[in-house]
Amino acid sequence: MEKQNILVSIIIPIYNVKDYLEKCISSCLNQSLKDIEIILVDDGSTDGSERICDCYKKSNPTKIEVIHQANQGLTVSRKAGIHASKGKFVGFVDGDDWIDSKMYETLYELALKNEAQIVTSGGSREYPDGRGRINLIDGVPEGLYEMKDKSNLVINNIFSSSISNQYYVNGSACFKIFDRELITEIIDQLDESIHGYADDNAIVVPCILNASKVYISKEVLYHHVERSDSATYSRLPNVYEQFSKVYSNIKKFVDVHRCSDILKRQLDEYAVCRIIDGLPYLLGNNYKQPTFFFDFSMFPSNSRIVIYGAGNVGKSYCAWLKRLRNIELVGWVDSDPIKCDGKLVQSIDNLTKMKYDYILIAINNDIAAKKIVENLACTLDREKIVWEKPQRVLFMEEEKFY
């Protein structure tokens, strides 16, 4: 395929993911956008993934390129793929994930229509052991954002872990397409030793800050597989050394940006959150991610509580409620039902069948929580619907939920 005909280059960094790789590559080959190339970057695999790459190259010689390299990590793999790419835009897919057949056609058309240098989609976290999935979408409203506008929501909410964010921009590099010239300039300035913790933000944030236009789409097109054979938290003894590199890389772009006054505050808040979030990686699987706390003493004794929300806040609330003897957890619901620790998180449609005294909204995002309260109040007793901003606390011992 000639260089000028390639619209999107799909880069797949690969390291020992043979059980997932065929589904990943097949989903990229089945894209409705045909003017694509797929670059498989084998980062020193030893489990047979490297042979799968070569087989796909042999059967798709005009569509697939393969790069074999010694194991050097995600940043080096992405950089190698970008330098080998020929497309107008670049997208990333992890070797154990898969994508919707219309993902790159959808994102490319949005980029073309809006003259955007970055377009982001929604995604999902999927559990192959039958627990279902959770949708992951940007908290910023869908639409086009001119990055020269100092007041736009992307600039003011660029870090997904900021303490005060009501909105947020999803930090995953895989949910997006990037103008190739833009991301090449950014990744060439990136410390190649960044790997394992917050590495996506080291690329995504500088790219957004240097883009002229960014389009936010909430359509769920990328599917992240939460691998059942991986530990919740792999030990990363150098987690803070890694984050220091990420922080330094982002800071050099923030310092020279025209909105540096807005961005520096966000960056500092983001750093605090990431330092706390890094504790489980430092300490291993005996601890879990920082938890959220609610003052359950506000409820009368023997109250029956339904938790709304199956994310980290909901899991934390359920774990805390297990410790309380004077309050009963009678249900757990979410708009996207899944199984958590073998227990079914039910659909919100089941609320009308439950006997409860209060529904506790377990959502951290202010805007989303208030919208949920408004929607529930249309059909349920508003006095029984409770939401307060969750209190973020340090980790507690890992235990089963519900």
MARFILUM-53764 format. One record per residue (C-alpha): chain; x, y, z; residue in one letter. Coordinates in steps of 0.001 Angstrom, whole numbers, plus 500000, padded with zeros to 6 digits. Each point is the difference from the previous one (the first is absolute). Layout:
<rs>
{c A, x X, y Y, z Z, r A}
...
</rs>
This chain:
<rs>
{c A, x 500000, y 500000, z 500000, r M}
{c A, x 501337, y 503405, z 499045, r E}
{c A, x 500781, y 502440, z 502762, r K}
{c A, x 497399, y 502569, z 498964, r Q}
{c A, x 497191, y 497414, z 500107, r N}
{c A, x 500470, y 498970, z 503625, r I}
{c A, x 497589, y 501903, z 502198, r L}
{c A, x 500616, y 498321, z 503365, r V}
{c A, x 502989, y 498026, z 501258, r S}
{c A, x 499015, y 497556, z 502756, r I}
{c A, x 502929, y 499244, z 502305, r I}
{c A, x 499779, y 496897, z 502200, r I}
{c A, x 502770, y 499616, z 502625, r P}
{c A, x 500244, y 496302, z 500887, r I}
{c A, x 501607, y 498140, z 502876, r Y}
{c A, x 498985, y 496438, z 500915, r N}
{c A, x 496264, y 500237, z 499250, r V}
{c A, x 499571, y 496970, z 497738, r K}
{c A, x 496625, y 499010, z 501478, r D}
{c A, x 498487, y 503359, z 499031, r Y}
{c A, x 502017, y 501073, z 496980, r L}
{c A, x 498035, y 498357, z 497186, r E}
{c A, x 496746, y 501653, z 501083, r K}
{c A, x 501820, y 503324, z 500263, r C}
{c A, x 501577, y 499853, z 496538, r I}
{c A, x 496827, y 498641, z 498386, r S}
{c A, x 497959, y 502892, z 501391, r S}
{c A, x 502479, y 502414, z 498399, r C}
{c A, x 499945, y 498177, z 496661, r L}
{c A, x 496188, y 500119, z 500009, r N}
{c A, x 499817, y 503794, z 500115, r Q}
{c A, x 497401, y 501617, z 497751, r S}
{c A, x 502650, y 502601, z 499165, r L}
{c A, x 502116, y 498167, z 497433, r K}
{c A, x 502802, y 502529, z 499471, r D}
{c A, x 501919, y 498919, z 503082, r I}
{c A, x 503258, y 498330, z 500880, r E}
{c A, x 500633, y 497825, z 503047, r I}
{c A, x 503427, y 500103, z 501627, r I}
{c A, x 500705, y 497141, z 502409, r L}
{c A, x 502856, y 500846, z 502364, r V}
{c A, x 501194, y 496812, z 501685, r D}
{c A, x 501836, y 501144, z 503119, r D}
{c A, x 502070, y 496858, z 500531, r G}
{c A, x 497137, y 497537, z 500547, r S}
{c A, x 500896, y 496451, z 501021, r T}
{c A, x 496563, y 498331, z 500175, r D}
{c A, x 499306, y 499579, z 496280, r G}
{c A, x 498554, y 503473, z 499431, r S}
{c A, x 502942, y 500696, z 497700, r E}
{c A, x 499033, y 497069, z 497755, r R}
{c A, x 496380, y 501149, z 499863, r I}
{c A, x 501228, y 503394, z 498768, r C}
{c A, x 501993, y 498381, z 497201, r D}
{c A, x 497053, y 497809, z 498964, r C}
{c A, x 497710, y 503008, z 499677, r Y}
{c A, x 502657, y 501864, z 498024, r K}
{c A, x 500326, y 497056, z 497617, r K}
{c A, x 496246, y 499844, z 499368, r S}
{c A, x 499570, y 503808, z 499804, r N}
{c A, x 503242, y 501278, z 498429, r P}
{c A, x 498577, y 503309, z 498720, r T}
{c A, x 498108, y 500897, z 503164, r K}
{c A, x 502299, y 498893, z 502838, r I}
{c A, x 503554, y 500917, z 500947, r E}
{c A, x 501896, y 498234, z 502797, r V}
{c A, x 502800, y 501391, z 502134, r I}
{c A, x 501923, y 497605, z 502261, r H}
{c A, x 502124, y 501574, z 502731, r Q}
{c A, x 501599, y 499085, z 503311, r A}
{c A, x 497746, y 500654, z 502995, r N}
{c A, x 500169, y 503756, z 500669, r Q}
{c A, x 496543, y 500932, z 501250, r G}
{c A, x 496858, y 501729, z 498779, r L}
{c A, x 501448, y 503438, z 499258, r T}
{c A, x 502756, y 498638, z 497752, r V}
{c A, x 497507, y 497692, z 498250, r S}
{c A, x 497602, y 502837, z 499273, r R}
{c A, x 502836, y 502207, z 498813, r K}
{c A, x 501226, y 497298, z 497609, r A}
{c A, x 496491, y 499604, z 498619, r G}
{c A, x 499522, y 503736, z 499516, r I}
{c A, x 503300, y 500370, z 498155, r H}
{c A, x 499029, y 497136, z 497678, r A}
{c A, x 496486, y 501346, z 499387, r S}
{c A, x 498781, y 501682, z 496815, r K}
{c A, x 496425, y 500963, z 500858, r G}
{c A, x 498575, y 503477, z 500407, r K}
{c A, x 498849, y 498931, z 503470, r F}
{c A, x 501332, y 497508, z 502544, r V}
{c A, x 498054, y 497792, z 502405, r G}
{c A, x 501130, y 497523, z 502668, r F}
{c A, x 498517, y 496640, z 500955, r V}
{c A, x 501426, y 497873, z 502807, r D}
{c A, x 500695, y 496418, z 498972, r G}
{c A, x 497495, y 498508, z 502449, r D}
{c A, x 497132, y 502362, z 499090, r D}
{c A, x 497677, y 500242, z 496994, r W}
{c A, x 498105, y 502727, z 498147, r I}
{c A, x 496624, y 500563, z 498380, r D}
{c A, x 499970, y 499505, z 496223, r S}
{c A, x 499078, y 503642, z 499367, r K}
{c A, x 502384, y 501579, z 502504, r M}
{c A, x 502506, y 501582, z 497654, r Y}
{c A, x 497473, y 500939, z 497332, r E}
{c A, x 497975, y 501828, z 502657, r T}
{c A, x 502988, y 501807, z 501502, r L}
{c A, x 501547, y 500862, z 496632, r Y}
{c A, x 496744, y 501473, z 498672, r E}
{c A, x 499645, y 502123, z 503149, r L}
{c A, x 503585, y 501209, z 499598, r A}
{c A, x 499437, y 500857, z 496345, r L}
{c A, x 496658, y 501722, z 500554, r K}
{c A, x 501243, y 502087, z 502936, r N}
{c A, x 503638, y 500509, z 498932, r E}
{c A, x 501018, y 498501, z 503343, r A}
{c A, x 503504, y 498756, z 500767, r Q}
{c A, x 498771, y 497669, z 502735, r I}
{c A, x 496719, y 498099, z 500199, r V}
{c A, x 499099, y 497848, z 502985, r T}
{c A, x 497368, y 497286, z 500380, r S}
{c A, x 498461, y 498259, z 502961, r G}
{c A, x 501148, y 496568, z 501070, r G}
{c A, x 499084, y 497142, z 502267, r S}
{c A, x 501750, y 497869, z 502598, r R}
{c A, x 498967, y 496406, z 499393, r E}
{c A, x 500297, y 497044, z 502359, r Y}
{c A, x 500470, y 496660, z 498200, r P}
{c A, x 499001, y 497978, z 503079, r D}
{c A, x 496344, y 500936, z 499601, r G}
{c A, x 499875, y 503129, z 502164, r R}
{c A, x 498853, y 502125, z 497062, r G}
{c A, x 501407, y 503400, z 499097, r R}
{c A, x 500226, y 503624, z 501095, r I}
{c A, x 499856, y 502849, z 497481, r N}
{c A, x 502769, y 502603, z 500198, r L}
{c A, x 499207, y 503332, z 498359, r I}
{c A, x 501288, y 503548, z 500261, r D}
{c A, x 498379, y 502157, z 502655, r G}
{c A, x 500329, y 502995, z 497680, r V}
{c A, x 496871, y 500507, z 497857, r P}
{c A, x 500154, y 498711, z 496428, r E}
{c A, x 501031, y 502506, z 497357, r G}
{c A, x 502815, y 502005, z 498418, r L}
{c A, x 502409, y 501986, z 502175, r Y}
{c A, x 502171, y 502833, z 498689, r E}
{c A, x 503183, y 499758, z 502030, r M}
{c A, x 500786, y 503709, z 499610, r K}
{c A, x 496927, y 500692, z 502159, r D}
{c A, x 501305, y 500323, z 503555, r K}
{c A, x 496561, y 499387, z 501492, r S}
{c A, x 499227, y 496703, z 498268, r N}
{c A, x 499245, y 496952, z 502142, r L}
{c A, x 502835, y 497884, z 498600, r V}
{c A, x 502684, y 502472, z 501096, r I}
{c A, x 498359, y 500443, z 503381, r N}
{c A, x 499520, y 496279, z 500656, r N}
{c A, x 502820, y 498277, z 498164, r I}
{c A, x 501132, y 497729, z 502837, r F}
{c A, x 497650, y 497095, z 500715, r S}
{c A, x 501203, y 499573, z 503598, r S}
{c A, x 499800, y 503605, z 501176, r S}
{c A, x 498356, y 500341, z 503414, r I}
{c A, x 497672, y 502853, z 499084, r S}
{c A, x 498969, y 498881, z 496510, r N}
{c A, x 496309, y 499882, z 499247, r Q}
{c A, x 500849, y 499113, z 496419, r Y}
{c A, x 503029, y 498108, z 498768, r Y}
{c A, x 501733, y 498899, z 496814, r V}
{c A, x 500654, y 496267, z 499796, r N}
{c A, x 503758, y 499476, z 500086, r G}
{c A, x 500159, y 496856, z 497850, r S}
{c A, x 502043, y 500323, z 496811, r A}
{c A, x 498137, y 497027, z 498530, r C}
{c A, x 496595, y 501699, z 499858, r F}
{c A, x 501298, y 502621, z 497563, r K}
{c A, x 501479, y 500826, z 496636, r I}
{c A, x 502796, y 502564, z 499766, r F}
{c A, x 501290, y 502047, z 497105, r D}
{c A, x 503213, y 498156, z 499104, r R}
{c A, x 502195, y 503091, z 499802, r E}
{c A, x 498732, y 501184, z 503379, r L}
{c A, x 500591, y 496745, z 501860, r I}
{c A, x 503386, y 499460, z 498324, r T}
{c A, x 501173, y 503353, z 501332, r E}
{c A, x 498753, y 499135, z 503499, r I}
{c A, x 501299, y 496445, z 500263, r I}
{c A, x 503454, y 501018, z 498782, r D}
{c A, x 500273, y 502120, z 503165, r Q}
{c A, x 498810, y 497195, z 502292, r L}
{c A, x 502339, y 498211, z 502404, r D}
{c A, x 500219, y 496470, z 498569, r E}
{c A, x 500354, y 498460, z 503461, r S}
{c A, x 496425, y 501006, z 500935, r I}
{c A, x 498114, y 496736, z 500370, r H}
{c A, x 497478, y 498389, z 502307, r G}
{c A, x 498251, y 502866, z 501794, r Y}
{c A, x 498101, y 503009, z 498582, r A}
{c A, x 501895, y 499602, z 496726, r D}
{c A, x 496966, y 500848, z 497841, r D}
{c A, x 499674, y 503447, z 501585, r N}
{c A, x 503604, y 500758, z 499083, r A}
{c A, x 498866, y 499882, z 496359, r I}
{c A, x 496347, y 501044, z 500120, r V}
{c A, x 500326, y 503207, z 502043, r V}
{c A, x 502839, y 501568, z 497935, r P}
{c A, x 498190, y 499069, z 496774, r C}
{c A, x 496786, y 501688, z 501144, r I}
{c A, x 501902, y 503087, z 501164, r L}
{c A, x 501657, y 500327, z 496593, r N}
{c A, x 496935, y 499249, z 497872, r A}
{c A, x 497963, y 502714, z 498326, r S}
{c A, x 496668, y 498151, z 500229, r K}
{c A, x 498842, y 496961, z 501980, r V}
{c A, x 496733, y 498158, z 499418, r Y}
{c A, x 498420, y 498020, z 502859, r I}
{c A, x 497710, y 497100, z 499048, r S}
{c A, x 498266, y 497798, z 502556, r K}
{c A, x 499259, y 497093, z 497662, r E}
{c A, x 501449, y 496812, z 501521, r V}
{c A, x 502341, y 498568, z 497363, r L}
{c A, x 503038, y 498664, z 501885, r Y}
{c A, x 499851, y 496895, z 502199, r H}
{c A, x 502595, y 499544, z 502730, r H}
{c A, x 500205, y 496428, z 501273, r V}
{c A, x 500597, y 499696, z 503738, r E}
{c A, x 502085, y 496860, z 499862, r R}
{c A, x 498987, y 497317, z 502481, r S}
{c A, x 503572, y 498678, z 500166, r D}
{c A, x 501460, y 503284, z 501199, r S}
{c A, x 500290, y 501118, z 503613, r A}
{c A, x 498031, y 502998, z 501204, r T}
{c A, x 503222, y 501805, z 500778, r Y}
{c A, x 503341, y 498778, z 498726, r S}
{c A, x 502888, y 501138, z 502134, r R}
{c A, x 501731, y 503070, z 498573, r L}
{c A, x 502779, y 500833, z 502467, r P}
{c A, x 501028, y 502992, z 497882, r N}
{c A, x 496463, y 501364, z 499586, r V}
{c A, x 500900, y 503454, z 501345, r Y}
{c A, x 503154, y 500203, z 497927, r E}
{c A, x 497835, y 499239, z 496969, r Q}
{c A, x 497403, y 502597, z 500923, r F}
{c A, x 502713, y 502599, z 500587, r S}
{c A, x 500993, y 499559, z 496356, r K}
{c A, x 496384, y 500307, z 498855, r V}
{c A, x 499518, y 503123, z 502123, r Y}
{c A, x 503194, y 501611, z 498683, r S}
{c A, x 499047, y 499224, z 496406, r N}
{c A, x 496549, y 501581, z 500373, r I}
{c A, x 501290, y 502970, z 502003, r K}
{c A, x 502346, y 501181, z 497262, r K}
{c A, x 496994, y 500380, z 497684, r F}
{c A, x 497843, y 501597, z 502706, r V}
{c A, x 502669, y 502578, z 500899, r D}
{c A, x 500100, y 501474, z 496491, r V}
{c A, x 496283, y 499771, z 499240, r H}
{c A, x 497951, y 503193, z 499720, r R}
{c A, x 497616, y 498595, z 502637, r C}
{c A, x 502756, y 498947, z 502404, r S}
{c A, x 498299, y 501749, z 502930, r D}
{c A, x 496935, y 497753, z 499605, r I}
{c A, x 502007, y 496878, z 499235, r L}
{c A, x 502535, y 500188, z 502846, r K}
{c A, x 497290, y 499732, z 502655, r R}
{c A, x 498507, y 496989, z 498241, r Q}
{c A, x 503406, y 498367, z 499610, r L}
{c A, x 500739, y 500338, z 503715, r D}
{c A, x 496630, y 498475, z 500926, r E}
{c A, x 500570, y 497217, z 497486, r Y}
{c A, x 503409, y 499279, z 501534, r A}
{c A, x 498501, y 499675, z 503494, r V}
{c A, x 497382, y 497538, z 498737, r C}
{c A, x 502552, y 497957, z 498085, r R}
{c A, x 502316, y 499797, z 503002, r I}
{c A, x 497145, y 498589, z 502085, r I}
{c A, x 498888, y 497704, z 497170, r D}
{c A, x 503542, y 498648, z 499750, r G}
{c A, x 500035, y 498541, z 503520, r L}
{c A, x 498383, y 496663, z 499046, r P}
{c A, x 502516, y 499538, z 497182, r Y}
{c A, x 502788, y 500601, z 502481, r L}
{c A, x 498571, y 497648, z 502622, r L}
{c A, x 498485, y 497291, z 497786, r G}
{c A, x 496746, y 498042, z 500084, r N}
{c A, x 499417, y 500127, z 503767, r N}
{c A, x 498681, y 503513, z 499537, r Y}
{c A, x 497589, y 501582, z 497619, r K}
{c A, x 499700, y 503387, z 498376, r Q}
{c A, x 499142, y 502995, z 502192, r P}
{c A, x 496453, y 499571, z 501173, r T}
{c A, x 497061, y 502332, z 500482, r F}
{c A, x 498147, y 500529, z 503253, r F}
{c A, x 496476, y 501151, z 500830, r F}
{c A, x 498773, y 501077, z 503434, r D}
{c A, x 497396, y 497282, z 500498, r F}
{c A, x 499138, y 501381, z 503449, r S}
{c A, x 497603, y 502379, z 498235, r M}
{c A, x 497637, y 497055, z 499469, r F}
{c A, x 497696, y 498868, z 502832, r P}
{c A, x 500842, y 496690, z 501648, r S}
{c A, x 498799, y 496906, z 498092, r N}
{c A, x 499603, y 501930, z 496750, r S}
{c A, x 499804, y 497945, z 496815, r R}
{c A, x 502353, y 501375, z 497341, r I}
{c A, x 500252, y 499487, z 496240, r V}
{c A, x 503313, y 501023, z 498423, r I}
{c A, x 499785, y 501589, z 496532, r Y}
{c A, x 503318, y 499731, z 498125, r G}
{c A, x 502340, y 497086, z 499276, r A}
{c A, x 503240, y 501952, z 499654, r G}
{c A, x 502719, y 500540, z 502604, r N}
{c A, x 497714, y 502136, z 502165, r V}
{c A, x 497254, y 497367, z 500014, r G}
{c A, x 502460, y 497229, z 500809, r K}
{c A, x 501437, y 502061, z 502844, r S}
{c A, x 496576, y 500760, z 501467, r Y}
{c A, x 499015, y 496326, z 499875, r C}
{c A, x 503237, y 499007, z 501731, r A}
{c A, x 499421, y 502575, z 502751, r W}
{c A, x 496383, y 498910, z 500469, r L}
{c A, x 501144, y 496427, z 500645, r K}
{c A, x 501657, y 501303, z 503151, r R}
{c A, x 496846, y 501638, z 501340, r L}
{c A, x 497467, y 498029, z 502015, r R}
{c A, x 497314, y 502652, z 500316, r N}
{c A, x 499467, y 500637, z 496268, r I}
{c A, x 498905, y 497380, z 497472, r E}
{c A, x 501142, y 499923, z 496375, r L}
{c A, x 496950, y 498682, z 498143, r V}
{c A, x 500979, y 500664, z 496390, r G}
{c A, x 502658, y 501148, z 497559, r W}
{c A, x 498993, y 501486, z 496640, r V}
{c A, x 501588, y 501701, z 497019, r D}
{c A, x 498892, y 501230, z 496583, r S}
{c A, x 502484, y 497505, z 498508, r D}
{c A, x 499505, y 496806, z 502079, r P}
{c A, x 503036, y 497781, z 500578, r I}
{c A, x 501159, y 497316, z 502378, r K}
{c A, x 502350, y 501122, z 502753, r C}
{c A, x 501794, y 497315, z 501991, r D}
{c A, x 497420, y 497478, z 498837, r G}
{c A, x 497012, y 502118, z 501062, r K}
{c A, x 497668, y 501522, z 497433, r L}
{c A, x 499748, y 503761, z 499940, r V}
{c A, x 496419, y 500347, z 498855, r Q}
{c A, x 498371, y 502306, z 497491, r S}
{c A, x 498458, y 503217, z 501294, r I}
{c A, x 496683, y 498646, z 498699, r D}
{c A, x 499960, y 497738, z 503064, r N}
{c A, x 499808, y 502959, z 502396, r L}
{c A, x 496203, y 499938, z 499886, r T}
{c A, x 500058, y 496399, z 501285, r K}
{c A, x 502348, y 500667, z 502927, r M}
{c A, x 499029, y 500847, z 503557, r K}
{c A, x 502330, y 502711, z 501235, r Y}
{c A, x 500144, y 503137, z 502098, r D}
{c A, x 502650, y 501854, z 497990, r Y}
{c A, x 501782, y 499858, z 496651, r I}
{c A, x 503613, y 501124, z 500431, r L}
{c A, x 501534, y 501353, z 496785, r I}
{c A, x 503588, y 498715, z 499829, r A}
{c A, x 501333, y 502343, z 497323, r I}
{c A, x 502988, y 502340, z 500366, r N}
{c A, x 499260, y 502278, z 497040, r N}
{c A, x 497790, y 502884, z 501171, r D}
{c A, x 498241, y 500589, z 496688, r I}
{c A, x 499299, y 496316, z 499361, r A}
{c A, x 498756, y 499446, z 503560, r A}
{c A, x 497605, y 502940, z 499909, r K}
{c A, x 498635, y 498828, z 496649, r K}
{c A, x 499367, y 496529, z 501433, r I}
{c A, x 498190, y 501513, z 502984, r V}
{c A, x 497804, y 502072, z 497671, r E}
{c A, x 499140, y 496983, z 497842, r N}
{c A, x 499173, y 497751, z 502952, r L}
{c A, x 497880, y 502707, z 501613, r A}
{c A, x 497677, y 499932, z 496991, r C}
{c A, x 498636, y 496613, z 501090, r T}
{c A, x 501263, y 499436, z 503564, r L}
{c A, x 499714, y 501849, z 503298, r D}
{c A, x 502588, y 502804, z 499916, r R}
{c A, x 500286, y 499963, z 503800, r E}
{c A, x 501400, y 496470, z 499832, r K}
{c A, x 502747, y 500838, z 497479, r I}
{c A, x 503297, y 501031, z 501603, r V}
{c A, x 503207, y 501323, z 498485, r W}
{c A, x 502935, y 501784, z 501557, r E}
{c A, x 503482, y 500445, z 498595, r K}
{c A, x 501918, y 496803, z 500911, r P}
{c A, x 502912, y 500473, z 502373, r Q}
{c A, x 503234, y 498694, z 498534, r R}
{c A, x 502115, y 498118, z 502554, r V}
{c A, x 503052, y 497778, z 499905, r L}
{c A, x 499843, y 496292, z 499287, r F}
{c A, x 498464, y 497398, z 502245, r M}
{c A, x 500591, y 496262, z 500105, r E}
{c A, x 498681, y 498137, z 496989, r E}
{c A, x 496746, y 498192, z 500666, r E}
{c A, x 497113, y 498633, z 498007, r K}
{c A, x 497186, y 502375, z 499137, r F}
{c A, x 496328, y 499537, z 500824, r Y}
</rs>
